[in-house]
Amino acid sequence: MAATTLDADEIEKFASIAAEWWDEQGKFAPLHKINPTRIRYIRDTAYAHFGCDSLKGKTLVDIGCGGGLVAEPMARLGAKVTGIDGAEKNVKTALAHAQAMQLTIDYQATTAEELAASGAQFDVVLALEIVEHVADVELFLQSIAKLVKPGGLLIVSTLNRTMKSYALAIVGAEVVMRWLPRGTHDWKKFLTPAEVIQPLQAAGLKHQHSSGMVYHPLTREWSMSATDLDVNYYVSFTRL
């Protein structure tokens, strides 16, 4: 049997609530809350990397695109966007919403390894909040590395495996605050920055920088941090 990054249980978990992707008060409410911060981070990182003030003319793939919460803003920034997801229901939801917004986005129900095997490469590769849900992390990281063009940019975001992340992302977010459905995350599948950076470096990419995303309970806002990577964090890479 060929290796795959698809985890059937994870696919079913998200496919079962695919209709709720664009409900800002629904099960994906936390993603809507962090979206402005992560979109700014992606935009600013890409602009700095390419020395531009627009993504016009750049090809971009959003791996594990879900309902299109990131793909649509990237399209509005001018990128030629491809969004892929292992759950066909997610892809259908994303496509319907993009069409309603009059946005042209190439959505595909496929995997990172299948896309890499096709020889496709992109200026920008995004793998956001997805690596902690795949069945084969090594294969996933190898595959997304192959998708980066020479001179291109890869941004990966995930959750760090720390006691702080267990307290905040599992107990706090799922049990106490009920921001997420119980069982959304498995703390054992969280990855430390080194567990993301080292395999991608071995795959030929150069690590550029890392940043954490921090929640401020008093203001109920999110911001990026250069030092606090204890819970949510982002790492960026380029292919020389």
Secondary structure, DSSP 8 states (H G I E B T S, - for coil): -------HHHHHHHHTTGGGTT-TTSTTHHHHHHHHHHHHHHHHHHHHHHT-S--TT-EEEEET-TTTTTHHHHHHTT-EEEEEES-HHHHHHHHHHHHHTT---EEEE--HHHHHHTT--EEEEEEES-GGG-S-HHHHHHHHHHTEEEEEEEEEEEE--SHHHIIIIIIIIIIIS--S-TTS--GGG---HHHHHHHHHHTT-EEEEEEEEEEETTTTEEEEESS--SSEEEEEEE--
